[in-house]
Amino acid sequence: MVRIGLLGCGFIGKVHAKAYAQIPDAKVVAVVDRDSGRAKEVAEELGAEVVPVVDDLLSRQDIDMVDVCLPTYLHADHVIAAARARKHVLCEKPMALSLEQADAMIEATEQAGVAFMVGHTLRFWPEYVAIKDLVSRGELGKPVAVAATRLGTAPTWSWDRWLLDPERGGGAVPDLHIHDIDYIAWLLGKPRSVMARGVRSANGCWDHVFTTLDYGDGAAAFAEGTFLVPPSFPFTMTFRAICENGTAEFVFRSGVNIEARAESGNTLTVYRKEGTVTHPEVAKEDAYKAELEYFVRCIEEGRRPEITTPGDARLSLEIVLAAVRSLESGDVVRM
Ligand SMILES: NC(=O)c1ccc[n+]([C@@H]2O[C@H](COP(=O)([O-])OP(=O)(O)OC[C@H]3O[C@@H](n4cnc5c(N)ncnc54)[C@H](O)[C@@H]3O)[C@@H](O)[C@H]2O)c1
């Protein structure tokens, strides 16, 4: 049994809480949130204790692992503090807002000898996993042109509207676009260069972005992300990998938001060069549960997570920061 301390009971903290409740080997024993009402609600649901102060949670001996579901600008300090308290740490994406913070997080967790994983959810999302498996097995040949889209309304629900603050959340590029950038990097690795164009909101955040990633050797990738669609626009994500011997495509359109997703029409399709078109069966598994269950299992088995390593999360952040530099300067940024 892995005993967990949950930091942050907002949007994603609640999603994690629901997932832990379905994982037999995980038990959330304590939660912290500056909003005591939110902390109480989650604690009651999980039979956990509300702890008013983070340090008090970190000093508890009955906690093996800390899950950081706090606003992004608080990730680095809390991951480092958890590592120093010798807790294994899961941290929501994006890892941090700067590479200096990311390096300090990696150093602290390595020095403490604890497991550390950043929640890059698409690496556990069944259809994205299925495409990755097809590509890794070489079934479709080399990917040559991949494209990803992620269209969602601005997260005005975030605590203190931190997500819409360039200093604390950074807007759509580090928050939303990083999902696709991370997935593309999982598939293709580090690009040679990045070029981004986009739209800047009045708050100073780049809230619509088009990024192209150059992989040389006849391969390229493109990702589009936005916070600018209205709330009535269904959350949409798509991914297409055109490979030498076929194309895999996933299209997901939710209901009015991701929780109200309509099952129909959300499909993975594989088009092979010789003419067959198939819809591979994928597990109907919740990606968040799969992600948390994987990390819990790694802790139980005493091994380091491999599906997504701290170095992978750092690379995704590095690419996203390069995209922001390209947006700011108009230049192609070499990696
Ligand atoms: N993997 C995903 O799909 C996904 C989805 C949504 C959010 N996220 C990430 O999760 C993180 C949190 O986002 P969110 O949407 O849940 O935000 P949120 O604003 O809904 O929740 C943040 C919570 O932290 C609490 N909080 C703020 N400062 C605190 C402090 N100093 N001490 C204790 N509690 C504090 C707030 O009261 C709030 O309940 C972000 O990094 C975000 O990018 C990931």
PDBQT file of the ligand as one rigid body, heavy atoms in Angstrom, charges set to zero:
ROOT
HETATM    1  N1  LIG A 401      -2.782  16.588 -16.693  1.00  0.00    +0.000 N 
HETATM    2  C1  LIG A 401      -3.851  17.306 -17.007  1.00  0.00    +0.000 C 
HETATM    3  O1  LIG A 401      -4.615  16.949 -17.899  1.00  0.00    +0.000 OA
HETATM    4  C2  LIG A 401      -4.132  18.578 -16.247  1.00  0.00    +0.000 A 
HETATM    5  C3  LIG A 401      -5.413  19.146 -16.293  1.00  0.00    +0.000 A 
HETATM    6  C4  LIG A 401      -5.652  20.299 -15.544  1.00  0.00    +0.000 A 
HETATM    7  C5  LIG A 401      -4.633  20.885 -14.797  1.00  0.00    +0.000 A 
HETATM    8  N2  LIG A 401      -3.384  20.325 -14.804  1.00  0.00    +0.000 N 
HETATM    9  C6  LIG A 401      -2.288  20.952 -14.033  1.00  0.00    +0.000 C 
HETATM   10  O2  LIG A 401      -2.560  20.789 -12.647  1.00  0.00    +0.000 OA
HETATM   11  C7  LIG A 401      -2.095  21.915 -11.908  1.00  0.00    +0.000 C 
HETATM   12  C8  LIG A 401      -3.265  22.506 -11.107  1.00  0.00    +0.000 C 
HETATM   13  O3  LIG A 401      -4.262  22.975 -12.007  1.00  0.00    +0.000 OA
HETATM   14  P1  LIG A 401      -5.814  23.067 -11.599  1.00  0.00    +0.000 P 
HETATM   15  O4  LIG A 401      -6.557  23.224 -12.886  1.00  0.00    +0.000 OA
HETATM   16  O5  LIG A 401      -6.181  21.941 -10.698  1.00  0.00    +0.000 OA
HETATM   17  O6  LIG A 401      -5.847  24.441 -10.803  1.00  0.00    +0.000 OA
HETATM   18  P2  LIG A 401      -6.947  24.922  -9.754  1.00  0.00    +0.000 P 
HETATM   19  O7  LIG A 401      -6.799  26.388  -9.633  1.00  0.00    +0.000 OA
HETATM   20  O8  LIG A 401      -8.294  24.359 -10.103  1.00  0.00    +0.000 OA
HETATM   21  O9  LIG A 401      -6.489  24.223  -8.389  1.00  0.00    +0.000 OA
HETATM   22  C9  LIG A 401      -5.363  24.625  -7.652  1.00  0.00    +0.000 C 
HETATM   23  C10 LIG A 401      -5.667  24.392  -6.179  1.00  0.00    +0.000 C 
HETATM   24  O10 LIG A 401      -4.508  24.735  -5.426  1.00  0.00    +0.000 OA
HETATM   25  C11 LIG A 401      -4.919  25.468  -4.257  1.00  0.00    +0.000 C 
HETATM   26  N3  LIG A 401      -3.795  26.276  -3.810  1.00  0.00    +0.000 N 
HETATM   27  C12 LIG A 401      -3.283  27.372  -4.422  1.00  0.00    +0.000 A 
HETATM   28  N4  LIG A 401      -2.200  27.798  -3.746  1.00  0.00    +0.000 NA
HETATM   29  C13 LIG A 401      -2.021  26.972  -2.699  1.00  0.00    +0.000 A 
HETATM   30  C14 LIG A 401      -1.059  26.887  -1.643  1.00  0.00    +0.000 A 
HETATM   31  N5  LIG A 401      -0.045  27.762  -1.556  1.00  0.00    +0.000 N 
HETATM   32  N6  LIG A 401      -1.194  25.894  -0.739  1.00  0.00    +0.000 NA
HETATM   33  C15 LIG A 401      -2.219  25.012  -0.818  1.00  0.00    +0.000 A 
HETATM   34  N7  LIG A 401      -3.157  25.038  -1.791  1.00  0.00    +0.000 NA
HETATM   35  C16 LIG A 401      -3.046  25.981  -2.728  1.00  0.00    +0.000 A 
HETATM   36  C17 LIG A 401      -6.132  26.271  -4.709  1.00  0.00    +0.000 C 
HETATM   37  O11 LIG A 401      -6.960  26.620  -3.629  1.00  0.00    +0.000 OA
HETATM   38  C18 LIG A 401      -6.816  25.279  -5.666  1.00  0.00    +0.000 C 
HETATM   39  O12 LIG A 401      -7.765  24.468  -5.000  1.00  0.00    +0.000 OA
HETATM   40  C19 LIG A 401      -1.503  22.887 -12.942  1.00  0.00    +0.000 C 
HETATM   41  O13 LIG A 401      -0.130  22.738 -13.019  1.00  0.00    +0.000 OA
HETATM   42  C20 LIG A 401      -2.164  22.441 -14.251  1.00  0.00    +0.000 C 
HETATM   43  O14 LIG A 401      -1.383  22.726 -15.379  1.00  0.00    +0.000 OA
HETATM   44  C21 LIG A 401      -3.131  19.183 -15.495  1.00  0.00    +0.000 A 
ENDROOT
TORSDOF 0
